[in-house]
Amino acid sequence: MNLKPYREALALPGLRSLLLVSVLARIPLTATGVTLTFHVVLDLGRGYGAAGLVGAASTVGAALGSPLLGRLVDRRGLRPVLLLTTIAEGIFWASAPALSYPVLLPAAFLAGLLALPVFSVVRQSVAALVPAERRRPAYALDSMSVELSFMVGPALAVAVATAVSPRLTMWAVGVGIVASGIGFWLLDPPTRSADEPAGPRRKVPRREWLTPRLLAVLAVSLAATLVLGGTDVAVVAVLRAGGEVGWTGAVLTMWAVASLVGGFAYGAVTRSFSPLVLMAVLSLTTIPVGLGGAHWWLLCLALIPTGALCAPTIASTADAVSRLTPAGVRGEAMGLHGSAVTVGIALGAPLAGAVIDASSPPWGFAVTGAIGVLVALAVLPIELRHRRQAAAEPATPELAPATV
């Protein structure tokens, strides 16, 4: 396999340290959902529905706050935003174990609104550090680092919560998040490339950059994570129905490993792939996964194709957003991308759950995959129109690969 794209990307100043810090910083952030669930269920004695409401409040806050914080980064710089969000996170996680459930709900929303914007900031900094023609391997590395964080964070939180206590786990997660904020504040990665003009920044109206093409990329991002969120729930349901729920960890690990391999291959190839095509194939390969639910090892095999497309799809959407937006508003655009990803995951899990409750576990894969296909068909006219325009007026080399 050609490793030259990775060597060239990692040789760029600042990228290696950014990716390393991002892996460590994302681990406590990926543990927040399961940590809050254990606290509500075990410490507060509430049901899983109540825990889901707390998670939903945090998710809604994060979806609303991500573009707002991104806009603040564009206008005020990164460090003030990191200071604000790190303090807010510290206050929430220090006080949350002592809050009653009625107070915890709005507190979780505010914590989501002011969540540490690591995911979107890393992608914005990648665009600042890496020339457009080298971003594919850089975003592939970023996507693989997200996968690694999700493999470690929730599992570590479950281990500490069950072996010690959910309360201590909340404090540990809070310490980890505050340490992440401090680490990023010290690193202070650039959010604008060095060759961009200094001086006052022209305010870029949204109508200039929030184009149908960018909206299509955001829709693709949302649909991709909706499929992934639905797959997560459907895997558990299929294994439980087959009496093999004890193999859930092994199946999900295989899925994650396939994503890492796919992400690595995506960054190593020499050609670009449309996010629309990747998401459509991801959705199509998800539809029949439930047919492999008779045994856990069959489910593992059925998940390999869709798993191999997870990291490439998310990486390609982030790359497209970086190319379609001016640097002066890239923070807000990456915030919108983060919101799309968050909303997709938040919708996919309950949607798959409702479908499974109304029918059978394999339909969780089929319905969420079919929704992804429908979204691909809905944005296809935008892609075709762009290709016709590109054929009539050849695009510049930098913008040519930024297809939907």
PATORRO-446946 format. One record per residue (C-alpha): residue in one letter; x, y, z. Coordinates in pm, whole numbers, padded with zeros to 5 digits, always signed. Layout:
aXYZ/...
% end
This chain:
m+00000+00000+00000/n+00122+00351-00081/l+00225+00524+00244/k+00368+00832+00076/p+00051+01046+00132/y+00073+00979+00507/r+00444+01050+00526/e+00399+01377+00341/a+00106+01482+00560/l+00273+01391+00890/a+00589+01577+00783/l+00394+01905+00786/p+00473+02118+01093/g+00218+02088+01371/l-00001+01809+01232/r+00155+01522+01424/s+00121+01695+01762/l-00234+01803+01678/l-00344+01446+01601/l-00172+01305+01909/v-00334+01556+02144/s-00670+01508+01972/v-00670+01132+02038/l-00607+01184+02409/a-00851+01474+02433/r-01138+01289+02269/i-01125+00988+02503/p-01304+01157+02798/l-01542+01332+02558/t-01654+01000+02408/a-01720+00868+02760/t-01972+01136+02859/g-02285+00962+02732/v-02238+00630+02907/t-02113+00806+03221/l-02428+01016+03250/t-02642+00707+03187/f-02479+00514+03472/h-02513+00810+03706/v-02883+00864+03636/v-02969+00493+03658/l-02749+00384+03949/d-02691+00697+04159/l-03023+00874+04107/g-03231+00556+04080/r-03407+00663+03761/g-03487+00455+03454/y-03314+00440+03121/g-03577+00671+02974/a-03479+00940+03223/a-03114+00879+03140/g-03199+00914+02772/l-03358+01255+02838/v-03036+01377+03000/g-02839+01249+02702/a-03084+01414+02465/a-03057+01747+02651/s-02679+01734+02621/t-02700+01639+02253/v-02942+01920+02167/g-02717+02166+02348/a-02411+02041+02159/a-02592+02059+01824/l-02691+02421+01889/g-02364+02524+02046/s-02119+02378+01794/p-02173+02634+01515/l-02203+02918+01768/l-01868+02829+01924/g-01720+02787+01577/r-01835+03136+01486/l-01679+03267+01807/v-01349+03099+01711/d-01364+03273+01372/r-01417+03613+01532/r-01223+03599+01861/g-00969+03324+01813/l-00934+02979+01964/r-00795+03044+02311/p-01086+03255+02447/v-01330+02983+02337/l-01117+02711+02495/l-01101+02909+02819/l-01479+02959+02826/t-01567+02598+02747/t-01304+02445+02976/i-01434+02646+03272/a-01794+02554+03184/e-01706+02184+03157/g-01518+02193+03487/i-01813+02351+03669/f-02062+02101+03526/w-01867+01782+03595/a-01763+01898+03943/s-02121+01977+04045/a-02324+01726+03841/p-02294+01433+04087/a-02462+01647+04355/l-02747+01777+04135/s-03101+01647+04158/y-03252+01507+03840/p-03473+01815+03764/v-03163+02037+03789/l-02939+01795+03601/l-03155+01817+03287/p-03104+02192+03215/a-02745+02169+03341/a-02674+01896+03084/f-02820+02117+02811/l-02598+02410+02912/a-02295+02179+02933/g-02369+02059+02580/l-02411+02416+02461/l-02066+02502+02597/a-01901+02165+02530/l-01530+02165+02454/p-01523+02194+02071/v-01239+01947+02015/f-01392+01760+01721/s-01465+02068+01509/v-01150+02255+01614/v-00925+01967+01510/r-01087+01955+01165/q-01059+02330+01131/s-00692+02319+01231/v-00623+02038+00982/a-00752+02265+00707/a-00521+02543+00831/l-00213+02322+00858/v-00251+02110+00545/p-00269+02226+00182/a-00589+02127+00004/e-00421+01862-00211/r-00290+01677+00099/r-00597+01693+00321/r-00741+01353+00233/p-00478+01152+00429/a-00484+01412+00706/y-00861+01384+00749/a-00832+01006+00724/l-00591+01012+01019/d-00831+01238+01207/s-01121+01003+01140/m-00917+00704+01255/s-00824+00889+01574/v-01195+00944+01642/e-01253+00570+01598/l-00974+00490+01844/s-01119+00732+02099/f-01464+00573+02073/m-01306+00230+02120/v-01134+00337+02443/g-01351+00607+02606/p-01688+00437+02662/a-01526+00102+02755/l-01304+00273+03011/a-01602+00459+03159/v-01804+00137+03189/a-01511-00037+03361/v-01463+00242+03618/a-01836+00290+03680/t-01898-00079+03743/a-01576-00148+03937/v-01576+00170+04150/s-01877+00403+04122/p-02056+00622+03866/r-01996+00928+04084/l-01620+00882+04075/t-01642+00816+03700/m-01813+01153+03650/w-01536+01332+03835/a-01272+01139+03640/v-01438+01232+03310/g-01453+01595+03423/v-01083+01595+03510/g-01005+01442+03173/i-01208+01701+02984/v-01053+01992+03175/a-00707+01847+03110/s-00799+01823+02740/g-00902+02188+02735/i-00578+02292+02901/g-00378+02078+02660/f-00542+02238+02357/w-00501+02585+02509/l-00127+02522+02547/l-00098+02371+02199/d-00303+02654+02047/p-00327+02501+01698/p-00383+02746+01411/t-00733+02795+01277/r-00618+02993+00972/s-00329+02907+00742/a-00011+03112+00752/d-00054+03245+00396/e-00390+03410+00463/p-00384+03789+00468/a-00346+03966+00800/g-00548+04266+00911/p-00923+04319+00949/r-01133+04027+00832/r-01415+04092+00594/k-01745+03964+00722/v-01854+03689+00484/p-02234+03676+00441/r-02381+03333+00488/r-02538+03339+00142/e-02185+03338-00005/w-02077+03015+00164/l-02388+02835+00291/t-02456+02711-00062/p-02668+02418-00180/r-02347+02215-00224/l-02244+02273+00137/l-02595+02197+00261/a-02580+01874+00061/v-02254+01778+00232/l-02412+01848+00571/a-02712+01633+00475/v-02475+01352+00371/s-02290+01386+00704/l-02615+01363+00899/a-02737+01064+00700/a-02406+00878+00742/t-02406+00907+01121/l-02778+00827+01133/v-02696+00497+00964/l-02405+00438+01204/g-02614+00523+01511/g-02889+00290+01396/t-02640+00012+01325/d-02502+00038+01679/v-02846-00028+01830/a-02942-00294+01575/v-02626-00495+01647/v-02719-00522+02015/a-03080-00611+01931/v-02987-00882+01680/l-02739-01046+01916/r-02984-01030+02206/a-03257-01191+01995/g-03017-01468+01898/g-02906-01531+02257/e-02551-01413+02185/v-02552-01072+02354/g-02227-01164+02529/w-02050-01129+02195/t-02160-00767+02151/g-01817-00629+02242/a-01643-00857+01994/v-01880-00763+01710/l-01851-00389+01776/t-01473-00421+01798/m-01464-00595+01461/w-01679-00315+01319/a-01440-00052+01457/v-01132-00235+01328/a-01288-00251+00981/s-01346+00125+01002/l-00980+00183+01093/v-00863-00030+00801/g-01101+00146+00564/g-00990+00487+00687/f-00625+00395+00638/a-00689+00270+00284/y-00890+00584+00201/g-00602+00812+00298/a-00347+00605+00106/v-00517+00603-00233/t-00428+00866-00491/r-00779+00966-00604/s-01063+01148-00432/f-01403+00997-00361/s-01731+01183-00343/p-01887+01186+00007/l-02222+01121-00161/v-02096+00801-00323/l-01931+00680-00002/m-02243+00746+00203/a-02468+00579-00055/v-02253+00264-00059/l-02234+00270+00323/s-02614+00279+00338/l-02659+00009+00074/t-02420-00229+00250/t-02598-00168+00582/i-02943-00278+00459/p-02867-00656+00442/v-02647-00675+00756/g-02931-00815+00968/l-02933-01129+00754/g-02609-01229+00924/g-02759-01222+01272/a-02798-01597+01320/h-02447-01616+01469/w-02216-01348+01603/w-01936-01440+01362/l-02171-01409+01064/l-02269-01063+01187/c-01900-00973+01209/l-01849-01071+00846/a-02162-00884+00735/l-02041-00568+00909/i-01698-00559+00741/p-01808-00373+00423/t-02012-00112+00607/g-01745-00079+00875/a-01476-00021+00614/l-01675+00278+00487/c-01736+00450+00824/a-01411+00643+00863/p-01375+00725+00490/t-01726+00871+00474/i-01680+01100+00774/a-01331+01201+00658/s-01456+01288+00309/t-01736+01509+00444/a-01493+01703+00664/d-01258+01743+00367/a-01543+01870+00149/v-01651+02125+00411/s-01293+02254+00438/r-01280+02309+00061/l-01623+02465+00021/t-01590+02738+00285/p-01366+03045+00312/a-01113+03036+00595/g-01282+03327+00772/v-01597+03122+00841/r-01447+02775+00856/g-01499+02750+01230/e-01873+02805+01195/a-01887+02568+00897/m-01703+02294+01087/g-01938+02361+01377/l-02234+02297+01145/h-02062+01979+01029/g-02024+01874+01393/s-02391+01949+01454/a-02492+01737+01153/v-02283+01446+01280/t-02425+01482+01633/v-02786+01506+01517/g-02743+01206+01289/i-02621+00985+01573/a-02893+01117+01803/l-03165+01035+01548/g-03028+00701+01430/a-03033+00521+01765/p-03396+00591+01868/l-03517+00548+01510/a-03362+00203+01487/g-03497+00122+01832/a-03851+00218+01735/v-03832+00012+01416/i-03697-00288+01606/d-03971-00264+01869/a-04237-00249+01596/s-04097-00533+01383/s-03776-00731+01434/p-03403-00655+01486/p-03289-00699+01122/w-03524-00420+01017/g-03316-00178+01225/f-03036-00216+00970/a-03271-00213+00672/v-03467+00100+00759/t-03173+00319+00863/g-02978+00206+00556/a-03277+00282+00334/i-03300+00634+00481/g-02936+00689+00390/v-03008+00580+00033/l-03308+00817+00014/v-03092+01110+00133/a-02833+01020-00132/l-03101+01025-00401/a-03236+01357-00269/v-02898+01535-00298/l-02794+01362-00621/p-02940+01643-00842/i-02709+01893-00668/e-02410+01672-00745/l-02512+01627-01107/r-02573+01999-01152/h-02228+02074-01009/r-02065+01825-01244/r-02236+01983-01545/q-02118+02327-01435/a-01765+02196-01376/a-01761+02047-01725/a-01873+02379-01874/e-01638+02590-01661/p-01333+02390-01544/a-01281+02436-01171/t-00951+02536-01016/p-00733+02243-00903/e-00797+02323-00539/l-01175+02319-00563/a-01222+02046-00822/p-01219+01750-00577/a-01479+01910-00345/t-01772+01719-00488/v-02073+01644-00273/
% end
